[in-house]
């Protein structure tokens, strides 16, 4: 049974309120805010990519402030160790004079973790972080500790200054629900920022989202209906991105080495649900799938050297997929 | 597939879906009908064109109209069936409506669960996808109609396709007539046979219009065969006659020479004829021409001999003429013996060192000159080429130096070991040279 309009309306209004607050705090990134919220509602991790100074860190910090959740920031550097993130056992003297090892949780034990410039850490540290993201728990010395719920990693990386960085392998990139490109803003927005933000400091949020409200949003997400033809469309869209597949386009066969994983199809369905919720609908439509296809598939299509030589981007191929793969043919 | 979702019964969505399905069916039918019509028009045009070019008789208008009506009826039925067959099911139809009308998944969800209080915006059935448009079929349809009309306007070809022409066997007929005339004049065939052959030749002349070339050539072959058979028979008869007369004249001559001083009686001569099994009719015919019968003087016998020789010669001449005209393939007794011998000796495959080439005819003509010269030793250039040969051995031999070369200070004289060394080299076959070069590379 679908949610009634009365049941869905408060959740939709709440999601819209979060968006409005984000748009008020940070100017000129409405679409990024929407997708980031979709990522949060889908309980996925988000990778933000953009040049320095475009507001990646500010966005995540604003989100951390807006959500009444534990927020921690880790600045990734080449000498960062896995224990700096995950934590470790340290020797402590108890009041009765006994010495014992006590677990000191790392920065990852938080609801929202900002992994700033994630590509600057060594592969060993990146692996520890990404493993925790997937499993949502940390195992140290044979003891497994669950991470708090909800748990989101919002990572940022810089596409330039690649000297001394360690690009995240494709297999680990797959664990991010979205890869969002944060671009600069246009001149009118820039003028607005200059006039309204002294020293670039964003205003503090006037309102906080409680964990109960967030849980209510998650419950509403679970009630969003995904019809079979829409699921079939998602499956065809992902399959068409695989070279040599029966549904693959000629351009995909020409430029793509590996297509998206089944995890991508799941992510697409989940993100489409969140998009439907933001739109105030209890059902996922074809347009919802199309609206989230780019950030979901963006980092999951592995292009070959010919594509790089001809400056073909994944965005171009995904748009082609959306254009050529029809939701339903008569 | 029936529209059996109870929770959609009598809803706007159901009505719209059914309306859209009907429109879709009609649109498909219209498109398929036009496409099939194009095919039919092109086929009809091709048939009309073919008939006109082949000068087939004109079809009556009634037949043409009936055929056209039947074709259109078949096209309508085929278009109905194909459009019905490709009609999408309700799930695909609603999915298409959802995507086209931006229904947000409500239409497709309506197939799976009750929408409850959700009222999706009422879709319109006016829009149809461009893929079912009938407009792209217009241009081919006009083209096919133009082709049909154009084919109808081409005039029927009046010229017969097959040209009349006569079979030219005049040369062959003339040759055969000449042969028949020769045989008749030489009295080598009976008159009756000659008349029959002439009649046949007249028939042959009247049948040279190429209506039945096989029959004409069969007749020519039959006449040729009959003439050749008659000629062969005549040749054999002449051969017998000439041989006997020559033999008899030779014997008479011998007897005359032997008993020149004695008078021979006719009875003795008759006995002799009996002994030789000679035809008495010819002899009696000759005797009648002789005076003082029955007594024959040596002079008269000499005349008889001359007469016999002359008749034998005439028979031989006739034989030669038959062969010359190609009427007889007989070569006579000597020719047959010679041919048999040549066949035995000169059969292909019987060649050898002492017999010459196997496939060459052995005609025993010409003569090989006896070889009296001496062979001159000469080294072939290829063997002297070091690149294309292989050193087998080096021998120390007595230097072959002329006394004149041994004079002191003479340019080009051979001295020391160089003059006493001989190399034996083996030639490397051309097909192995590259392999050897590659190996030592």
Interface residues (C-beta under 8 A of the other chain):
Chain A: X1 X2 X4 X5 X225 X226 X227 X228 X229 X230 X233 X276 X279 X281 X282 X283 X284 X285 X286 X287 X288 X326 X327 X328 X329 X330
Chain B: X24 X88 X91 X92 X93 X94 X95 X96 X98 X99 X102 X103 X104 X105 X106 X108 X109 X111 X112 X113 X114 X115 X116 X117 X118 X129 X131 X132
